[in-house]
Amino acid sequence: SQMPHGHMPLPSFWKMVEDTLQQSGAQLRTFCQTFETVTPSPVTQPLNPAEERKVLSLVSKHGPDKLYQVTSNISGSKDLDLTLQRGQIVALLQSMDTKGNTSRWLVDAGGPRGFVPAGKLQPY
């Protein structure tokens, strides 16, 4: 009863709540759009000679359109997950895991094959 809206009729109160939620949702969408345009995309890392040889091998096996670069360190936590360093190049084998989850991709890391988070890869 001490709240400023405590004496409002119930329909008016729910209308005010709905309007507030819509306004908050619009602000959140604006923030997300701004964040996506302001956040810089990861920079392609230079390769050392051993990594270059691995890339050439991956290109010959899978083609250049399947190559992705790791954008941040990945620490595998489940069975068949890979642990990779930022800048490593991998080849995409399948854009989902065995259960159809598209946020985990099956990749060839130039020897080991396993799953990595799709969000930590960018086309090379």
matplotlib code that plots the C-alpha trace (Angstrom):
import matplotlib.pyplot as plt

x = [0.0, 3.0, 4.0, 3.0, 1.1, -0.6, -3.9, -4.2, -7.0, -5.6, -6.1, -4.2, -1.4, -1.0, -1.0, 1.8, 3.8, 3.3, 4.4, 7.5, 8.4, 8.0, 10.1, 12.8, 12.7, 13.2, 16.1, 17.7, 17.3, 18.9, 21.8, 22.4, 22.4, 24.9, 27.1, 27.2, 28.3, 30.8, 32.5, 35.5, 35.8, 38.8, 41.9, 43.5, 46.6, 49.9, 51.0, 54.4, 56.0, 54.7, 51.2, 51.5, 52.4, 49.4, 47.1, 48.4, 47.6, 44.1, 43.4, 44.5, 42.3, 39.2, 39.4, 39.9, 36.2, 36.3, 39.1, 38.4, 40.6, 40.2, 39.3, 40.1, 41.6, 39.4, 39.7, 37.9, 35.8, 33.8, 34.9, 35.9, 36.3, 39.5, 41.8, 43.0, 44.9, 43.8, 45.0, 45.0, 43.5, 41.1, 38.9, 35.2, 34.0, 30.4, 28.5, 26.9, 27.7, 26.4, 23.2, 22.5, 23.7, 24.8, 26.7, 29.4, 31.2, 33.3, 36.7, 40.0, 42.9, 45.5, 45.7, 43.3, 39.6, 37.0, 34.3, 34.7, 32.3, 31.2, 31.2, 35.0, 35.6, 35.7, 36.2, 39.9]
y = [0.0, 2.3, 1.8, 4.6, 2.1, 0.4, 2.3, 1.8, -0.4, -3.8, -3.4, -0.1, -1.7, -4.6, -2.1, -0.2, -3.4, -4.5, -1.0, -1.1, -4.6, -3.5, -0.4, -2.5, -5.1, -2.3, -0.9, -4.4, -4.9, -1.5, -2.4, -5.7, -4.1, -1.4, -4.1, -6.1, -3.1, -1.7, -5.0, -5.5, -8.8, -10.9, -10.3, -13.1, -14.3, -14.8, -18.4, -20.0, -22.3, -25.5, -24.1, -23.1, -26.7, -28.0, -25.4, -26.7, -30.2, -29.3, -27.4, -30.4, -32.7, -30.6, -27.5, -23.8, -23.1, -25.5, -23.7, -21.8, -20.0, -20.3, -16.8, -17.5, -20.4, -23.5, -25.8, -29.1, -30.3, -33.2, -36.5, -35.8, -32.0, -30.5, -28.1, -25.5, -22.2, -18.9, -18.5, -22.3, -23.3, -26.2, -27.7, -28.1, -31.6, -31.2, -28.1, -30.0, -32.7, -36.2, -35.1, -32.4, -29.5, -26.8, -24.9, -27.6, -28.4, -31.4, -30.2, -31.7, -29.9, -31.4, -34.6, -34.8, -34.6, -33.5, -31.0, -27.2, -24.4, -22.9, -19.4, -19.6, -20.1, -17.7, -18.4, -18.3]
z = [0.0, 0.4, -3.3, -5.6, -7.8, -4.8, -5.3, -9.1, -10.5, -11.4, -15.2, -15.1, -13.1, -15.6, -18.5, -16.8, -16.2, -19.9, -21.2, -18.9, -20.2, -23.8, -23.3, -21.5, -24.4, -26.9, -25.0, -24.8, -28.5, -29.2, -26.8, -28.6, -32.0, -30.8, -29.1, -32.4, -34.5, -31.9, -31.0, -33.4, -35.1, -34.1, -36.1, -38.1, -36.4, -38.3, -38.7, -37.8, -40.4, -38.7, -38.7, -42.4, -43.3, -41.3, -43.1, -46.5, -45.4, -44.3, -47.6, -49.6, -47.6, -47.1, -49.4, -48.5, -47.9, -44.8, -42.9, -39.7, -37.3, -33.5, -32.1, -28.4, -26.4, -26.1, -23.2, -24.0, -21.1, -22.4, -24.1, -27.7, -27.1, -28.4, -26.5, -29.0, -28.8, -30.3, -33.9, -34.7, -38.0, -38.2, -41.0, -40.5, -40.8, -39.6, -38.3, -35.4, -32.8, -32.7, -31.0, -33.6, -31.4, -33.9, -31.3, -31.2, -34.5, -35.4, -36.7, -37.9, -36.2, -38.5, -36.6, -33.7, -34.6, -32.1, -31.1, -30.4, -29.7, -33.0, -31.5, -31.1, -34.8, -37.7, -41.4, -42.4]

ax = plt.figure().add_subplot(projection="3d")
ax.plot(x, y, z, "-o")
ax.set_aspect("equal")
plt.show()
